[in-house]
Structure formats: structure tokens, C-alpha cells
Amino acid sequence: MAKQQAEIWDAVVVGAGPAGLRAAETLGAAGYRVLIADAKPSVARKFLMAGKSGLNLTKDEPREQLQANYGDKAAWLAPMLAHCSAQEVQDWARGLGVTLFSGSTGRVFPVEMKASPLLRAWLSRLDSYGVERRTRWRWQGWDGDALLFDTVEGPQRVDARCTVLAMGGASWSRLGSDGAWADVLKRKAVPLAPFKPANVGLLVDWSAYMASHFGAPLKGIALMAGNLVSRGEAVISDRGLEGGGVYTVCAAVRDGAPLTIDLLPDLSAKEIAQRLARPRGKASWSSHMRKVLKLSPPRLALLQEFCRPLPTDPEALAGVLKSIPVQHAGLRPMDEAISTAGGVTVEALDEQLMLRALPGVFCAGEMLDWEAPTGGYLLTACLATGRWAGQGAIAYLRDLT
């Protein structure tokens, strides 16, 4: 039987999340014929899931401050973020007809607090550029020079003058980010860093005493692990601790640093000791602490869970309150993580995000080896790397002519 004739496109973008859509938008706006292929029945599933909690698009803060949240990849991402800054992300969203607002912490959200209106406007823009989409197309690698896809109609071969890979990391596999692409690139000698969970909760084997506090927020605390410090909130769940405060420090916990919690970060140990030294009469230590330190029941429960028996000396107890050692069983499974570290290494890519081992093939988004805390930083970098890869693909296509 004769081999199926391959379709021919200027650019094929594999993966229809934020990075892939932004790459396709960049190429389509430049007049190129672009195909987007995604393994799932519909596009941008993880993006839509993020929108269920409000869709934190970016963080409205100075570029240097924003870049610092990317850790050891900050310098590498700097030029991409300079061309897709927090302001540019906001201007882009407003250009799609989305009204935005900034919260008290600088986090930027659509007024509608949903992802679906933005996505509809985005896809409409792509349609206006002539960008086509194919769903239920799972990328299998290459068949000779052609891209090979497994589809409901059987194997499909597509020729592309250039390719942008934007298939996500290795978390939330049910939404499409399963990391299966890594084996394909390994066979092509592309250097990869192992996947690691990022922005994920902590497993804790609670005593029965803690059951009444499941679902309770821990407010006004600080979490510390390694050189990372977070003033974000945490939530006591039946499986452990989760929430933005935990996610911010989980990279250090993942790498073996002990985790401690300061229940009173706005008070010094000396101030706490002075308050504890006040006469307590017949009140229990718990009642006394609740009164003089205004400790909420969840914070007191955490103290009792990890630090019993409590010292009765005010200075010693103050030290405990400032540094509670959290006994845990590690991070929750990688597939439950909001994002992952690892993937295509910096060394595998040139300055335009093209794979050195595969000329004409670019990578973007969570496929790349970087990580950042939640709070708008993840989506900002996905959009920035998608735009950068799209611009790199345009430069490559122009060089071909």
C-alpha cells in the first residue's frame, strides 16, 4: 500500500496550551500557514482548569522583581520576559477584549474570573489568521522528515517547514501534560533534565487530633525551607498541607531542606516571650497563648501536633513558636502537582529556543526546564516562551527563503 501523502504547512505547533497558542498566534499574525495539533478532544484544558480559581494571568510588578521568581533560570528567561512582561500580558489580554483587575497583592485576573471568555476570543483571533486546529492528534515523533500523529482516523503524516513543540510538563496527565514526549526527544539525543514536582502539596500523616481542623486555613504564618521564605497561606487537608505558601517553598523541600513554620512572623521572639510572661492565673497554656498572642485554633493545633510537650519557659516557647519543625512524608505525587521542573535543558536550545539537535524544531512552555511559584508567574513564562519560540520560528522561516 502506498504511503499516505503528507500535508505541508509552514509551521506545525504541537500542543494547544498557552505556550502553543501564543506561538501559533505569533506565526499566524506574520502571515504563515499554521496548524495546531493537540492530543485531547479540546484545546487548553489545563488553562481552563486554572480559570476555575480565577485565572491569575500575571503579577503586576516591576520586571526585575518578577524575573527573580524564576530562580536559577531568571537570567535565561530575562530576554523573553522583557518582550512579554507583566504589562505586555495585560495589554495582550485587553486586546482580546478582556477586562482585567489587580488584586491587593498585584495578581492580575479577568473581571469575569474565568478563562473561557479569554480563550474564545483568543481562538477567534487565531481563526482570523487562518490558523487551523486538529484535536485528538497525538504526536508520535517523526516518520522520516514528516511529523507523525496517531489520530482517530489512523496515522497521519504532516510536513512542516518548522515545528514548535509545546506539550507541557508531566503533571495533570488527564488534562494532557503527561510528559510522554520525553522518550521521543531522548531518542533524538536531546538533553533532558528529569521531571520533578513543583507547586505541590505536602504529605503529612496527621494524628486523629487534627481531623477537626481539615479544611482550615493557616493565615498570618511564614514557611521556611532552605533559602526560600513564604508569607502565603496554607490549608490543613486530610492528606497534609497545601496552598500557595507551601507551593512557594516546595522546591527546597523537594531537594531535602527541612521545613519550618513561624506562627507569628510579625512578632520577634523577645516580644512573644514578653507576652507569654504575663500572669495567666488558672488559664491553661493554650488559653493563655490564644489570649495574649491571638493564635487561631488551627495554628494552635499545628503547634500541639508537632511540638508536644510544650516548654513552659516563655523564652523557650517563643523559640518554638518561631520555628515549628514540620514532620512530613515528602511531596504529593508529581501528577498532582500544578507544574513540574525538568524537561528540555537550556543547553539543548539555542538563543531562539530551537533544539540544537533538531534544526527547525522549537520548544516552549513547561516542556522547558524552569519552574516558578504560583501567582501569575507560570502563565507569564508560558506566554513569554511561546511568543519567543514563535518569533524564533519566523526568523528561521525567513532564512529558508
C-alpha positions in Angstrom: 0.0 0.0 0.0 1.3 3.5 -0.9 2.4 5.7 2.0 -0.1 8.4 2.7 0.8 11.8 1.2 1.8 14.2 4.0 0.1 17.6 4.4 2.5 20.6 4.1 2.5 23.6 6.4 4.8 26.5 7.1 4.6 25.7 10.8 3.1 23.0 13.0 2.5 23.7 16.7 2.2 20.6 18.8 0.2 21.3 21.9 -2.6 23.8 22.4 -1.9 25.2 25.8 -1.0 28.8 26.5 2.6 28.4 25.1 1.5 26.7 21.9 -1.4 29.0 21.2 0.8 32.1 21.7 3.4 30.6 19.4 0.7 29.9 16.8 -0.7 33.4 17.2 2.8 34.9 16.6 3.3 32.9 13.5 -0.2 33.4 12.2 0.0 37.2 12.7 3.1 37.2 10.5 1.1 35.6 7.7 2.3 32.0 7.9 0.2 28.9 7.3 0.0 27.3 10.7 -1.5 24.0 12.0 -2.1 23.4 15.8 -2.3 19.7 16.8 -3.4 18.6 20.3 -3.9 15.1 21.7 -7.0 16.0 23.7 -10.6 16.3 22.3 -10.5 20.1 23.1 -7.8 22.7 23.5 -6.2 24.4 26.5 -7.7 22.1 29.1 -5.2 22.9 31.8 -5.6 26.6 31.1 -9.4 26.3 31.6 -8.8 24.4 34.8 -6.7 27.2 36.1 -9.5 29.5 35.2 -11.8 27.8 37.7 -9.9 29.5 40.5 -9.9 32.9 38.8 -7.2 32.7 36.1 -4.2 34.5 37.6 -2.7 35.9 34.3 0.3 37.6 35.7 1.8 39.6 38.6 1.7 43.4 38.2 5.2 44.2 39.5 8.5 45.6 38.1 10.3 43.4 35.7 13.3 42.7 37.9 11.0 41.7 40.8 9.0 39.4 38.5 12.1 37.8 37.0 13.6 37.0 40.4 10.8 34.4 40.9 12.3 32.1 38.3 15.3 31.2 40.5 18.4 29.9 38.7 16.6 30.3 35.3 15.9 34.0 35.8 18.8 35.3 33.7 18.0 32.8 30.9 14.3 33.8 30.8 15.1 37.6 31.2 15.1 38.5 27.4 11.9 36.5 26.9 10.2 38.2 29.8 11.4 41.6 28.7 9.4 41.1 25.5 6.5 39.6 27.3 6.4 41.4 30.6 3.5 41.7 33.0 2.4 44.8 31.3 2.6 43.2 27.8 0.5 40.2 29.1 -2.1 42.7 30.4 -2.1 44.6 27.1 -2.5 41.4 25.1 -5.5 40.2 27.2 -7.1 43.6 26.9 -6.5 43.5 23.2 -8.7 40.3 23.2 -11.5 42.3 24.8 -10.9 41.0 28.4 -11.3 43.5 31.2 -8.7 43.0 34.0 -8.2 44.0 37.6 -5.3 43.8 40.0 -5.8 42.4 43.5 -4.2 43.8 46.6 -1.1 41.7 46.1 -0.7 42.7 42.4 -2.1 39.5 41.0 -3.9 40.2 37.8 -7.3 38.5 36.9 -10.1 38.9 34.4 -13.0 40.7 35.9 -15.2 37.6 35.0 -12.7 35.4 36.9 -12.9 32.8 34.2 -10.6 31.5 31.4 -13.3 30.6 28.9 -14.1 34.1 27.6 -10.5 34.9 27.0 -9.9 31.5 25.3 -12.9 32.1 23.0 -11.6 35.5 21.9 -8.1 34.0 21.5 -9.3 31.2 19.3 -11.3 33.6 17.3 -8.2 35.7 16.6 -6.3 32.5 15.5 -9.2 31.7 13.2 -8.9 35.2 11.7 -5.3 34.4 10.9 -6.2 31.2 9.2 -4.6 29.0 11.9 -6.2 25.5 11.8 -6.6 23.2 14.7 -6.8 19.4 14.9 -7.7 17.6 18.1 -7.3 14.0 19.1 -4.0 14.1 17.3 -1.3 12.6 19.5 2.2 13.3 18.4 4.4 10.2 17.9 7.6 11.8 16.7 8.8 11.7 13.1 8.4 9.4 10.1 11.4 10.4 8.1 11.2 14.2 7.8 7.4 14.2 8.4 5.7 14.7 11.8 3.7 11.6 12.7 0.4 11.7 14.6 -1.9 9.0 16.0 -5.5 10.1 15.3 -9.0 8.6 15.3 -8.7 8.3 11.5 -5.4 6.4 11.8 -1.8 7.5 11.4 -1.4 11.0 9.9 1.8 12.4 8.4 2.4 16.1 8.2 5.3 18.0 6.6 6.3 21.2 8.3 8.9 23.8 7.3 9.3 24.3 11.1 7.8 22.9 14.3 7.0 24.3 17.7 6.7 21.7 20.5 4.6 22.9 23.4 3.3 19.8 25.1 3.6 20.8 28.8 5.4 19.1 31.6 4.5 15.9 33.4 1.6 16.8 35.8 -2.1 16.7 35.4 -1.9 14.0 32.7 -5.7 13.8 32.4 -5.5 17.3 31.0 -2.8 16.5 28.5 0.5 17.1 30.2 1.8 13.6 30.6 5.5 14.0 29.6 5.3 11.2 27.1 7.1 13.4 24.5 10.3 13.0 26.6 11.0 9.5 25.2 10.7 10.7 21.6 13.2 13.5 22.2 15.6 11.2 24.1 15.8 9.0 21.0 16.8 12.1 19.1 19.7 12.8 21.6 18.0 15.9 23.0 19.4 16.6 26.5 16.6 16.4 29.2 16.5 17.0 32.9 14.4 14.6 35.0 10.9 15.8 35.8 10.3 16.9 39.4 7.0 18.0 41.0 6.7 21.8 41.6 3.9 23.8 43.2 2.6 20.7 45.0 1.2 19.9 48.5 3.0 18.2 51.3 2.1 14.8 52.7 1.6 14.6 56.4 0.4 11.7 58.5 -1.8 13.6 60.9 -2.8 12.3 64.3 -6.6 11.8 65.0 -6.4 15.1 66.9 -6.1 17.1 63.7 -9.3 15.7 61.9 -11.5 18.6 63.2 -9.2 21.1 61.5 -9.2 19.6 58.0 -10.0 22.3 55.5 -8.9 25.1 57.9 -6.7 27.9 56.6 -3.4 28.8 58.3 -3.2 32.6 58.0 -0.6 35.0 59.1 2.2 32.5 59.1 5.6 32.2 57.4 7.1 29.0 55.9 10.8 28.5 55.5 12.8 25.8 53.7 16.4 26.3 52.6 16.8 29.9 51.3 13.1 30.1 50.4 10.6 32.0 52.6 6.9 32.4 52.0 4.3 34.6 53.8 1.5 32.9 51.8 -1.3 30.9 53.4 -1.6 27.2 53.8 -4.5 24.8 54.3 -4.7 21.8 56.5 -6.1 19.0 54.5 -6.7 15.3 55.3 -3.6 14.4 53.4 -1.3 17.2 54.6 -0.6 20.8 53.9 -1.3 22.6 50.6 -1.8 26.1 49.3 0.3 28.9 47.9 2.5 29.3 50.9 3.5 25.6 50.7 4.0 25.7 46.9 6.4 28.6 47.2 8.9 26.6 49.3 8.2 23.1 47.9 11.3 23.2 45.6 13.6 23.4 48.6 11.6 20.7 50.4 11.9 18.5 47.3 15.6 19.0 47.4 15.9 17.9 51.0 15.7 21.1 53.0 13.8 20.9 56.4 10.5 22.8 56.5 9.7 25.1 59.5 6.8 27.3 60.2 6.8 30.6 62.0 3.3 31.1 63.6 4.0 34.7 64.4 6.2 36.3 61.8 5.2 39.8 62.7 6.5 39.4 66.3 10.1 38.9 67.4 10.9 36.1 69.8 11.5 38.7 72.5 8.1 40.2 72.0 6.4 36.8 72.1 8.3 35.9 75.3 7.2 39.1 77.0 3.6 38.5 76.2 3.8 34.9 77.4 5.4 36.1 80.6 2.2 37.9 81.6 0.3 36.4 84.5 -2.0 33.6 83.3 -3.7 32.7 86.6 -5.6 29.5 86.2 -5.8 29.6 82.5 -4.2 26.7 80.5 -1.2 27.4 78.3 -3.4 27.0 75.2 -5.9 29.6 76.5 -3.1 31.9 77.6 -1.5 31.7 74.2 -4.8 32.2 72.4 -5.4 35.3 74.5 -2.0 37.0 74.6 -0.8 36.0 71.1 -4.2 35.9 69.3 -3.4 32.5 67.9 -6.2 30.9 65.9 -7.3 27.3 66.7 -5.6 25.9 63.5 -2.3 27.5 64.4 -2.6 26.2 68.0 -3.4 22.7 66.7 -0.3 22.7 64.4 1.8 23.7 67.4 0.4 20.9 69.5 0.7 18.4 66.7 4.4 18.9 66.1 5.8 20.3 69.3 4.3 18.5 72.3 5.2 18.5 75.1 5.4 22.3 75.0 8.1 24.1 77.1 6.7 26.3 79.9 9.5 28.7 79.9 8.3 31.8 77.9 11.6 32.3 76.0 11.8 28.6 75.1 8.2 28.5 74.0 8.7 31.7 72.0 11.6 29.9 70.1 9.3 27.0 69.3 6.5 29.3 68.0 9.0 31.0 65.7 10.3 27.7 64.2 8.0 24.7 64.2 9.6 21.7 62.6 7.1 20.1 60.2 7.3 16.3 60.1 6.1 15.1 56.7 6.3 12.3 54.3 7.5 14.3 51.3 5.7 15.9 48.4 2.5 14.6 46.9 2.8 12.7 43.6 4.0 14.5 40.6 0.8 14.1 38.6 -1.0 16.1 41.4 1.5 18.9 41.1 0.4 22.2 39.5 3.6 22.3 37.5 6.9 20.4 37.1 10.5 21.2 36.9 12.7 19.4 34.4 12.4 18.8 30.7 14.4 20.2 27.8 17.5 21.8 29.2 18.9 25.2 28.5 21.9 23.6 26.9 19.7 21.7 24.4 18.4 25.0 22.9 19.8 28.0 21.0 19.0 31.6 21.9 15.7 31.4 19.9 14.6 28.2 21.7 15.4 25.9 18.7 16.7 22.5 19.5 20.4 22.3 18.6 20.0 18.6 17.7 17.0 19.2 15.5 17.2 22.4 13.3 13.8 23.9 12.7 12.2 22.4 15.9 11.5 24.9 18.7 10.3 24.3 22.2 8.2 26.4 24.6 6.2 26.4 27.8 6.5 23.8 30.6 8.4 21.5 28.3 11.4 23.6 29.2 13.5 23.1 32.4 12.3 26.0 34.5 10.0 26.5 37.5 8.3 29.3 39.3 5.8 29.7 42.2 2.1 30.2 41.5 0.8 33.8 41.4 0.9 34.6 37.7 4.5 33.6 37.1 3.8 30.2 35.5 1.4 31.6 32.9 3.5 34.6 32.2 6.5 32.5 31.4 4.4 30.1 29.2 3.2 33.0 27.2 6.7 34.6 27.0 8.4 31.4 25.8 5.6 30.7 23.4 5.9 34.1 21.9 9.7 33.8 21.8 9.6 30.4 20.1 7.1 31.8 17.6 9.5 34.7 16.8 12.4 32.3 16.5 10.4 30.1 14.1 9.6 33.2 12.0 13.3 34.1 11.8 14.1 30.5 10.8 11.4 30.5 8.0 12.7 33.8 6.7 16.2 32.4 6.5 14.8 29.5 4.4 13.6 31.8 1.6 
